[in-house]
Amino acid sequence: MAALTATTPTRTGATVAGAPVAASDTISAAQLGSQGALLEIINGNASTNNVTISDDSVSPTGADATDVAASILTATNKVFKVVPQMLNAATRVVTITNSVTATVTYKLYPLG
């Protein structure tokens, strides 16, 4: 399990190379801050990457949220909004799992 690292954009621009994903990664409460972050996953693999992002939030009715599940096709990318409400109360992380890891990278940008 690897902790993802965020890149904070600047007014003059920040150069961001995607960093490798692991089969299981985490985003900490500190990385999310109070407003969350945008997570981009870039699939350079020859196979579809099935991604699951844990979500321990509850709906306004009190129902448990469902984890975010998405398929990222070969040579495509997807961007996800990850908010502090998704954090696991005990571990204080959001967990991201990837079905493939070779040539799959991420970029993480804090929103606040």
Beta strands, then each sheet from edge to edge (+ up, - down):
strand 1: 2-3
strand 2: 19-20
strand 3: 24-28
strand 4: 37-43
strand 5: 49-53
strand 6: 68-72
strand 7: 76-82
strand 8: 93-98
strand 9: 104-110
sheet 1: 1+ 3+ 8- 5+ 6-
sheet 2: 2+ 9- 4+ 7-
end
